[in-house]
């Protein structure tokens, strides 16, 4: 489990928010059964939870999130995630999103 902040881009390259506090954790292998992600491996899937309410620009499918504090160990660039499934919003408490870790550019 990792607590960090992310930058939200939609479409990729258009920054909508910075400093969104989140929790990121490895998704269980059964999460892969819920999605059809060509070439994805179970360890490329992560659950992302907002930790301080719903962002002013709520997350949605296909958003790209860049970890502002942690680098991807394979590239040395900021860790990068794409929201791969329908985002669940729980009242105005938080959002939960299944994300695919993106490697490279």
Buried (B, 14 or more C-beta within 10 A) or exposed (E): EBEBBBBBBBEBEEEBBEEBBBBBEBBEEEBBEEEEBEEBEEEBBBBBBBEEEBBEEEBBEEBBBBBBEBEBEEEEEBBBBBBBBEBEBEEEEBBBBBBBBBEEE
